Amino acid sequence: MNIGAHLHIAKGFHVAAEQAVQIGAKALGVFTGSQRAWFKKKLTAEAAEQFKNALKKSGISPNHVISHGSYLINLGTPEPVLLAKSRAAFIDEMQRTEQLGLYLYNFHPGSAVGGIETDKALEQVAEAVNISHSRTSNVIACVENTAGQGNALGRTFEQLKKIIDKVKDQSRVGVCLDTCHLFVAGYDLRTKEGAEKVFKEFDDIVGLNYLKGIHMNDSKREHNCRVDRHENIGKGVMGLEGFKWIVNNEKFSGIPLILETEEPFDEQIKLLYSLIDE
């Protein structure tokens, strides 16, 4: 299993790769720049090469690194100005992911904000992916399921499937499932049986071939509350049985399993590895 964590890049992308080694990670999550800025400082060839070298030295495969989109981006908005800004930022982040030598870019689909029909908003998300594919070569756009708060898109597997169905190049679209988001959106992962049922439903509706990564997060809030509050593994209301089922499932051995919790990451990574049966 390739278990890791989302780490800060404030001191450089290469520093995040070096820190991943220190916490015992075999996978890594990073932003492509400040997630609070629409337009990011140019990514230099030197910084990209530093990261590639540090990643190679770490032993972490680029296939097990997920770059994460900015929270400002809303590809489902009915507002033309915000949609244009969101699409421009989305394309830029896909291109930055490619510059870093990575293949997986994870993004939130956004919100319809009550001003547009859900299906139309989902079509807009897919159209942004299509546009980004024409401006990049090999990065896979991985839509993330959401907690479903307010008018957020992507709460259900059916909505994720509708986005994928409208993407022209099916080889360059995927899903990154967040366990906390699943849980608070109504998918119960508290038991082995529950986890098995949830992922079977995902396979039936979307297809496990589209699953490119999993965000491994416990939840501070109760099942089906639609409130997104991550908690450290084993400290929240989900327990460990669902996580144990995930890390013992060989179907997930080729994808990155990324913590988006609070430190200490090394303890949580050790805990997850300890759940793997001999």
C-alpha positions in Angstrom: 0.0 0.0 0.0 1.2 3.5 -0.9 0.2 5.6 2.2 1.2 9.2 2.6 0.1 12.7 3.5 -0.7 16.1 2.0 2.3 18.3 2.9 3.1 22.0 2.8 5.1 23.5 -0.1 5.8 26.9 1.5 9.5 26.0 1.7 9.6 24.4 -1.8 8.1 21.4 -3.5 11.4 19.5 -3.0 11.1 20.1 0.8 7.7 18.4 0.8 9.3 15.3 -0.9 12.1 15.3 1.6 9.6 15.6 4.5 7.6 12.7 3.1 10.6 10.4 3.7 10.9 11.6 7.3 7.3 10.6 8.1 7.6 7.2 6.4 5.3 8.1 3.5 5.1 6.2 0.2 2.7 8.7 -1.3 2.4 12.4 -1.3 -0.2 15.2 -1.8 0.7 18.8 -2.6 -0.9 22.0 -3.8 0.5 23.4 -7.1 1.0 26.8 -5.4 -0.9 29.0 -2.9 -4.4 27.6 -2.7 -5.6 31.0 -1.6 -4.4 32.8 -4.8 -6.1 32.9 -8.2 -2.9 33.5 -10.0 0.2 31.8 -8.8 3.9 32.7 -9.0 5.5 31.2 -12.1 6.8 27.7 -11.5 10.5 27.8 -12.6 12.2 25.0 -14.4 14.7 24.9 -11.6 12.1 24.4 -8.9 10.4 21.7 -11.0 13.7 19.9 -11.5 14.5 20.1 -7.8 11.2 18.5 -7.0 11.7 15.7 -9.5 15.1 14.9 -8.2 13.9 15.0 -4.5 11.0 12.7 -5.4 13.3 10.3 -7.2 15.6 10.3 -4.2 12.6 9.7 -1.9 11.6 6.5 -3.7 8.1 7.8 -4.2 6.8 7.2 -7.7 5.2 10.2 -9.5 2.2 7.9 -10.0 1.7 8.1 -6.2 1.7 11.8 -5.9 -1.6 13.8 -6.2 -1.6 17.6 -6.8 -4.6 19.3 -5.3 -6.6 22.1 -6.8 -7.3 25.4 -5.3 -10.5 25.8 -3.2 -11.2 29.1 -5.0 -12.0 27.3 -8.2 -15.7 26.8 -8.9 -16.4 25.1 -12.3 -20.1 24.7 -11.6 -20.9 28.4 -11.0 -23.6 30.2 -13.0 -21.6 33.5 -12.7 -19.7 34.1 -16.1 -16.8 36.1 -14.5 -16.2 33.5 -11.8 -16.5 30.7 -14.3 -13.9 32.2 -16.6 -11.5 32.8 -13.7 -12.1 29.2 -12.4 -11.4 27.7 -15.8 -8.2 29.7 -16.3 -6.9 28.7 -12.8 -7.9 25.1 -13.4 -5.9 25.0 -16.7 -3.0 26.7 -15.0 -2.9 24.1 -12.2 -3.2 21.2 -14.7 -0.2 22.6 -16.5 1.8 23.1 -13.3 1.1 19.5 -12.4 2.5 18.5 -15.7 5.6 20.7 -15.2 6.2 18.9 -11.9 6.3 15.6 -13.7 3.1 14.4 -12.1 0.0 12.7 -13.6 -2.8 13.1 -11.0 -4.6 16.4 -10.4 -7.3 16.3 -7.8 -10.0 19.0 -7.8 -13.4 19.8 -6.2 -16.2 20.2 -8.8 -17.5 23.3 -7.1 -21.1 24.5 -6.4 -24.1 25.3 -8.5 -24.8 28.1 -6.0 -28.5 27.7 -6.5 -28.5 29.6 -9.8 -28.2 26.8 -12.2 -29.6 23.3 -12.7 -27.4 20.5 -11.2 -27.0 18.6 -14.5 -26.0 21.8 -16.3 -23.4 22.6 -13.6 -22.0 19.1 -13.9 -21.7 19.6 -17.7 -19.8 22.8 -17.0 -17.3 20.8 -14.9 -16.8 18.2 -17.6 -16.3 21.0 -20.2 -13.6 22.5 -18.1 -11.9 19.1 -18.1 -12.2 18.9 -21.8 -10.7 22.3 -22.3 -7.8 21.5 -19.9 -7.1 18.3 -21.8 -6.5 20.4 -25.0 -3.9 22.5 -23.1 -2.0 19.6 -21.5 -0.6 16.3 -22.6 -1.0 13.6 -20.0 -2.4 14.8 -16.6 -5.5 13.0 -15.4 -8.2 15.3 -13.9 -9.5 13.5 -10.8 -12.8 14.9 -9.5 -13.2 14.6 -5.7 -16.5 13.6 -4.1 -17.8 16.2 -1.7 -19.6 16.3 1.6 -22.7 17.8 -0.1 -23.0 20.9 2.0 -25.3 23.5 0.5 -25.3 23.3 -3.3 -21.9 21.5 -3.6 -21.6 19.2 -6.6 -20.2 15.7 -6.4 -21.9 14.3 -3.3 -23.2 11.2 -5.0 -21.6 8.6 -7.2 -24.3 9.3 -9.8 -23.1 12.9 -10.1 -19.4 11.9 -10.4 -20.5 9.5 -13.2 -22.4 12.3 -15.0 -19.2 14.4 -15.1 -17.1 11.5 -16.4 -19.6 10.6 -19.1 -19.3 14.1 -20.6 -15.5 14.0 -20.7 -14.2 13.2 -24.2 -10.9 11.6 -23.3 -12.0 8.9 -20.8 -8.3 7.9 -20.3 -7.6 11.3 -18.7 -10.4 11.5 -16.1 -10.7 9.8 -12.8 -12.0 10.1 -9.2 -10.3 10.7 -5.9 -12.6 9.5 -3.1 -12.4 11.2 0.3 -13.5 8.9 3.2 -14.7 11.8 5.4 -16.7 13.3 2.6 -18.2 9.8 1.8 -19.2 9.3 5.4 -20.8 12.7 6.0 -22.6 12.5 2.6 -24.3 9.3 3.7 -22.0 6.5 2.7 -21.3 4.5 5.9 -17.6 3.3 6.2 -17.7 2.3 9.9 -17.5 -1.4 9.3 -15.9 -3.9 7.0 -19.3 -4.7 5.5 -20.2 -1.1 5.2 -16.9 -0.2 3.4 -17.3 -3.2 1.1 -20.9 -2.1 0.2 -19.8 1.5 -0.5 -17.0 0.5 -2.8 -19.2 -2.0 -4.6 -21.7 0.7 -5.2 -19.0 2.9 -6.5 -17.8 0.1 -8.9 -21.3 -0.5 -10.1 -22.1 3.2 -10.8 -18.7 4.7 -11.7 -16.2 1.9 -12.1 -13.2 1.1 -10.0 -11.0 1.6 -13.0 -11.7 5.4 -12.6 -10.5 5.4 -8.9 -7.1 7.1 -9.0 -6.6 7.9 -5.3 -8.2 7.9 -1.8 -8.0 10.7 0.8 -7.8 8.9 4.1 -9.6 11.1 6.6 -11.7 10.3 9.7 -14.6 12.6 10.6 -15.3 14.9 13.5 -19.0 14.9 12.6 -21.7 12.3 12.4 -22.8 10.1 9.5 -24.9 11.8 6.8 -24.6 15.3 8.4 -23.1 16.8 5.2 -20.6 18.8 7.2 -16.9 18.4 6.2 -14.7 18.3 9.3 -11.6 16.0 9.0 -10.2 14.2 12.0 -7.0 12.2 12.5 -7.3 8.5 11.9 -8.7 6.7 14.9 -9.7 9.9 16.6 -13.0 10.5 14.9 -16.4 8.9 14.8 -15.6 6.5 11.9 -13.4 4.0 13.9 -10.8 1.8 12.2 -12.7 -1.1 10.7 -13.4 0.7 7.4 -9.8 1.9 7.0 -8.6 -1.6 7.8 -10.7 -3.0 4.9 -9.3 -0.4 2.6 -5.6 -1.0 3.4 -6.1 -4.8 3.1 -7.8 -4.6 -0.3 -5.4 -5.4 -3.1 -7.5 -3.4 -5.6 -6.1 -0.2 -3.9 -2.5 -1.3 -3.9 -1.6 0.7 -7.0 -3.1 4.1 -6.0 -2.0 6.7 -3.5 -3.8 6.8 -0.1 -3.3 10.3 1.2 -3.9 11.7 4.7 -5.5 15.2 4.8 -5.6 15.4 8.6 -3.5 17.2 11.3 0.0 16.2 12.4 1.5 13.9 13.6 1.4 12.2 10.2 4.0 9.6 11.0 1.9 8.1 13.8 -1.2 7.9 11.5 0.8 6.4 8.7 2.2 3.8 11.1 -1.3 3.1 12.4 -2.6 2.5 8.9 0.2 0.2 8.0 -0.3 -1.7 11.3 -3.8 -2.5 10.1 -2.5 -4.5 7.2 -2.9 -8.3 7.8 0.3 -10.4 7.6 
